[in-house]
């Protein structure tokens, strides 16, 4: 017999939506082309973070070769990545 309880159906639908909205992350990779200031400014533009955080992320990219610069929904990660890539920074999105 089919389940006709609308509350249970809504819970099942909501559960599926939550699974598809898992946080993703944007990884920024180091390069030898861009200056620190260029990277810092682009991280601020892309993520909306403050100067101190952007500087710390840029140093992490420089010293470790990469850094996670943003966590969030995949759509927002794609936007952040797109802004970073406007100046040809190398990024990757992981889910």
URHU-V292452 format. One record per residue. N is the residue number from 1. SS is DSSP state (hx for helix, st for strand, lp for the rest). PSI is psi in whole degrees, 0 to 359 (none if undefined). Layout:
n={N,N}
ss={SS,SS}
psi={PSI,PSI}
This chain:
n={1,2,3,4,5,6,7,8,9,10,11,12,13,14,15,16,17,18,19,20,21,22,23,24,25,26,27,28,29,30,31,32,33,34,35,36,37,38,39,40,41,42,43,44,45,46,47,48,49,50,51,52,53,54,55,56,57,58,59,60,61,62,63,64,65,66,67,68,69,70,71,72,73,74,75,76,77,78,79,80,81,82,83,84,85,86,87,88,89,90,91,92,93,94,95}
ss={lp,lp,lp,lp,lp,hx,hx,hx,hx,hx,hx,hx,hx,hx,hx,hx,hx,hx,hx,hx,lp,lp,lp,st,st,st,st,st,st,lp,lp,lp,lp,lp,lp,hx,hx,hx,hx,hx,hx,hx,hx,hx,hx,hx,hx,lp,lp,lp,hx,hx,hx,hx,hx,hx,hx,hx,hx,hx,hx,hx,hx,hx,lp,st,st,st,st,st,st,st,lp,hx,hx,hx,hx,hx,hx,hx,hx,hx,hx,hx,hx,lp,lp,lp,lp,lp,st,st,st,st,lp}
psi={134,146,122,8,113,333,318,318,319,319,318,318,314,319,319,318,319,321,324,350,24,145,142,177,148,125,131,132,150,150,172,17,315,147,165,315,320,315,315,310,322,324,317,313,318,321,339,10,171,171,315,314,317,320,317,318,319,318,321,316,315,315,325,351,345,164,149,117,349,138,142,192,151,321,316,322,321,322,314,313,318,317,317,320,351,328,21,34,151,122,167,142,130,141,none}
